[in-house]
């Protein structure tokens, strides 16, 4: 029981984590075998385990804790980050896990864990046992790759609920992406939800300075939807963006 109590604090762990508690690799493997046998833990995948409730044998950690332990640099991103922050419109039974170390997609207890290649190391925070992109980077990532945010309709429904954001942090992050189109796309949203996000006008103007001199579609999906040209940003955006998603409530 004492051994279980020590491991209970880990919630999600590998053989190496138990070895760090015991100081002996054989002991660590023996403990894991016994805990598996009695149903105190479950195997998620090779060398990844979760603690279970002793009475009900159900998994204690949630999908975000599990995802954060898949690799030592893993973090929650895109629509999964929006879900974590409670601004989802649809429920997805998958978790996007960004990491530089590729893993094979897998499923555990009805949740799919999907590998997303991590290109950047900024804007990642630790919230207890969960590693996740902060709200500012989540906004940028979801606007950059709307297909990983659930598409245009899901994006507009989620981003209107995101709340206060740090404008200076957004400008700093945008500098790493080095994309004029992304400046325009993010700037458009910052202006659209200026009151919601509390971003200062100078931040929006800095984004506007980076705009392209030619008309650009917001993304490929926009070409198949009712759209509208926004002259101030040289962007052709889905009409639902300018209506702030209102037509979706019909």
FENQUINOR-V481794 format. One record per residue. N is the residue number from 1. RES is the residue in one small letter. OMEGA is omega in radians with two decimals (* if undefined). NEAR is the number of other C-alpha atoms within 8 Angstrom. Layout:
# FENQUINOR-V481794
N:RES:OMEGA:NEAR + N:RES:OMEGA:NEAR
This chain:
# FENQUINOR-V481794
1:x:3.13:4 + 2:x:3.11:5 + 3:x:3.12:7 + 4:x:-3.10:9 + 5:x:3.11:8 + 6:x:-3.11:9 + 7:x:3.13:10 + 8:x:-3.13:8 + 9:x:-3.14:6 + 10:x:-3.13:8 + 11:x:3.04:10 + 12:x:-3.00:12 + 13:x:3.08:12 + 14:x:3.07:9 + 15:x:-3.13:12 + 16:x:3.12:9 + 17:x:3.12:8 + 18:x:3.07:11 + 19:x:3.12:12 + 20:x:3.09:8 + 21:x:-3.02:7 + 22:x:-3.09:9 + 23:x:-3.12:6 + 24:x:-3.05:8 + 25:x:3.13:10 + 26:x:3.08:6 + 27:x:-3.14:9 + 28:x:3.14:13 + 29:x:3.12:9 + 30:x:3.11:8 + 31:x:-3.13:9 + 32:x:3.11:10 + 33:x:-3.12:8 + 34:x:-3.14:8 + 35:x:3.06:11 + 36:x:-3.11:11 + 37:x:-3.10:7 + 38:x:3.06:7 + 39:x:3.12:10 + 40:x:3.08:13 + 41:x:3.06:13 + 42:x:3.05:11 + 43:x:3.09:10 + 44:x:3.10:8 + 45:x:3.14:6 + 46:x:3.08:5 + 47:x:3.02:7 + 48:x:-3.03:13 + 49:x:3.09:12 + 50:x:3.11:15 + 51:x:3.12:15 + 52:x:3.00:13 + 53:x:-3.05:10 + 54:x:-3.07:7 + 55:x:-3.01:4 + 56:x:3.11:6 + 57:x:3.09:9 + 58:x:-3.08:6 + 59:x:3.13:11 + 60:x:-3.11:9 + 61:x:3.07:11 + 62:x:-3.05:7 + 63:x:-3.12:8 + 64:x:3.06:11 + 65:x:3.14:12 + 66:x:-3.11:11 + 67:x:-3.10:13 + 68:x:-3.13:16 + 69:x:-3.11:11 + 70:x:3.03:8 + 71:x:-3.07:8 + 72:x:3.09:6 + 73:x:-3.05:8 + 74:x:3.05:14 + 75:x:-3.12:14 + 76:x:-3.07:17 + 77:x:3.06:12 + 78:x:-3.03:12 + 79:x:3.12:12 + 80:x:3.07:12 + 81:x:3.07:12 + 82:x:3.11:12 + 83:x:-3.14:10 + 84:x:-3.14:8 + 85:x:3.04:8 + 86:x:-3.11:6 + 87:x:3.13:11 + 88:x:2.98:11 + 89:x:3.09:7 + 90:x:3.08:5 + 91:x:3.09:6 + 92:x:3.10:6 + 93:x:3.09:7 + 94:x:3.13:9 + 95:x:3.07:14 + 96:x:-3.07:13 + 97:x:3.13:14 + 98:x:3.12:12 + 99:x:3.06:13 + 100:x:-3.08:9 + 101:x:-3.04:7 + 102:x:2.99:7 + 103:x:3.11:5 + 104:x:3.10:6 + 105:x:-3.12:8 + 106:x:3.12:7 + 107:x:3.08:8 + 108:x:3.11:8 + 109:x:3.03:4 + 110:x:3.13:6 + 111:x:3.08:10 + 112:x:3.12:11 + 113:x:-2.99:13 + 114:x:3.14:11 + 115:x:3.01:12 + 116:x:-3.12:8 + 117:x:-3.13:9 + 118:x:3.14:8 + 119:x:-3.02:5 + 120:x:-3.14:4 + 121:x:-3.08:6 + 122:x:3.04:5 + 123:x:3.12:9 + 124:x:-3.11:10 + 125:x:3.09:8 + 126:x:3.11:8 + 127:x:-3.01:7 + 128:x:-3.11:4 + 129:x:-3.12:7 + 130:x:3.02:11 + 131:x:-2.98:13 + 132:x:3.03:12 + 133:x:3.09:14 + 134:x:-3.02:9 + 135:x:-3.11:8 + 136:x:3.12:12 + 137:x:3.10:11 + 138:x:3.09:13 + 139:x:-3.09:9 + 140:x:-3.11:12 + 141:x:-3.10:9 + 142:x:3.08:13 + 143:x:3.14:12 + 144:x:-3.10:8 + 145:x:-3.06:8 + 146:x:3.13:12 + 147:x:3.09:7 + 148:x:3.07:9 + 149:x:3.12:13 + 150:x:3.14:10 + 151:x:-3.04:10 + 152:x:-3.11:12 + 153:x:3.12:10 + 154:x:-3.12:11 + 155:x:-3.09:13 + 156:x:-3.14:12 + 157:x:-3.12:12 + 158:x:-3.02:12 + 159:x:3.10:9 + 160:x:-3.12:10 + 161:x:-2.96:8 + 162:x:3.08:11 + 163:x:-3.02:7 + 164:x:-3.13:8 + 165:x:3.11:9 + 166:x:-3.07:9 + 167:x:-3.14:9 + 168:x:3.10:7 + 169:x:3.11:8 + 170:x:3.11:11 + 171:x:3.12:11 + 172:x:-3.13:8 + 173:x:-3.13:11 + 174:x:3.10:12 + 175:x:3.13:8 + 176:x:-3.11:6 + 177:x:3.08:7 + 178:x:-3.13:6 + 179:x:3.13:8 + 180:x:3.12:9 + 181:x:3.14:10 + 182:x:3.04:12 + 183:x:-3.11:13 + 184:x:-3.12:16 + 185:x:3.14:13 + 186:x:3.13:11 + 187:x:3.10:13 + 188:x:-3.13:9 + 189:x:3.12:9 + 190:x:3.11:11 + 191:x:-3.14:8 + 192:x:-3.09:7 + 193:x:-3.08:9 + 194:x:-3.11:11 + 195:x:3.13:6 + 196:x:-3.02:10 + 197:x:-3.14:11 + 198:x:-3.12:9 + 199:x:-3.10:13 + 200:x:-3.08:8 + 201:x:-3.11:6 + 202:x:3.09:6 + 203:x:3.12:11 + 204:x:-3.13:12 + 205:x:3.09:9 + 206:x:3.07:9 + 207:x:-3.09:13 + 208:x:3.14:12 + 209:x:-3.08:6 + 210:x:-3.06:10 + 211:x:3.05:12 + 212:x:3.11:9 + 213:x:3.13:5 + 214:x:3.12:5 + 215:x:3.14:8 + 216:x:3.01:8 + 217:x:3.12:10 + 218:x:3.04:10 + 219:x:-3.11:7 + 220:x:-3.13:7 + 221:x:-3.11:8 + 222:x:-3.12:14 + 223:x:-3.10:9 + 224:x:-3.08:6 + 225:x:2.96:8 + 226:x:-3.03:9 + 227:x:-3.13:11 + 228:x:3.13:9 + 229:x:3.10:8 + 230:x:-3.02:9 + 231:x:-3.07:6 + 232:x:-3.10:6 + 233:x:-3.09:11 + 234:x:-3.10:14 + 235:x:2.95:14 + 236:x:-3.01:13 + 237:x:3.05:13 + 238:x:-3.12:13 + 239:x:3.14:10 + 240:x:3.09:14 + 241:x:-3.10:9 + 242:x:3.06:10 + 243:x:-3.10:8 + 244:x:3.04:9 + 245:x:-3.02:12 + 246:x:-3.08:8 + 247:x:3.12:7 + 248:x:-3.09:7 + 249:x:-3.13:5 + 250:x:*:4
